[in-house]
């Protein structure tokens, strides 16, 4: 009987092609998973960067706000220009002498009233009786170009960055760098007897560059929105209690009626009890589309009385708020 020769074990060509196809599918899916994970990691890393920048920014603004009103009249402690539904706000916190090379806050031992306005207010400037507010006799100006200035009375207030200081004998004219009409914000062209000008740290956004600037120096980048709100303790008799929604949020100290129209409260800049600062930070780059969920869509959110952005995009955003009680107003 003839014995058959046993054939060698192995894969047929078809079996090999099927195995390669299966491995290809599995490998392709692994690459998709890894790619999506990399996108998520990169996106979260960008979001973390802007988150830390926003937190550090709020820390510095909170410190300036908490110390506002030191050695100056209470009604000149803080001020802002409301951007309304279509723009970011500008904010000033008084800093007497700390911006200039004259006396600094720690060396001041006597309270002073700021600079008195000696001439009519124009759309872009005010004239004051002195720039040496600390009265230390050194003749060095405590107002500094590119720093802030608060011009306020007990019922009107204006916040701006100083463009120029023109000294003319015993007086000096302070020119504003900001385009708002100061005569409207201050309620007329003739200063009242209690109206004063004091130096300040000014915070404002360059919306084109997404930069938050302090005294025109870059403080933080990728900041898209900056909003200021107040608790104004003036509904009826000041009582240290937030009375409904009449006293908070107030977005404009010159027109403190709440947007909800809950009632009218008077302007009283010495009755500010709390300042809430909010910032929105945006990532440098947009998120990429996720293969699992498709195109991601975000957009700038509404913040305070600033309406949400109309455009839809793929930028990640983080919004933070800090509520500060200025210790020198209370």
JOQUI-V276460 format. One record per run of one state. SS is the DSSP state (~ for helix, > for strand, _ for the rest). FROM is the first residue (numbers start at 0). TO is the last residue. Records with the same first field share a line. If there is no record, write none. Layout:
SS=FROM-TO ; FROM-TO
//
This chain:
_=0-11 ; 67-72 ; 76-76 ; 81-82 ; 86-88 ; 94-103 ; 107-113 ; 117-123 ; 128-146 ; 152-155 ; 168-169 ; 176-180 ; 185-194 ; 206-209 ; 214-215 ; 221-221 ; 232-248 ; 250-267 ; 282-288 ; 290-292 ; 294-301 ; 303-304 ; 306-315 ; 324-329
~=12-66 ; 73-75 ; 83-85 ; 104-106 ; 181-184 ; 268-270
>=77-80 ; 89-93 ; 114-116 ; 124-127 ; 147-151 ; 156-167 ; 170-175 ; 195-205 ; 210-213 ; 216-220 ; 222-231 ; 249-249 ; 271-281 ; 289-289 ; 293-293 ; 302-302 ; 305-305 ; 316-323
//
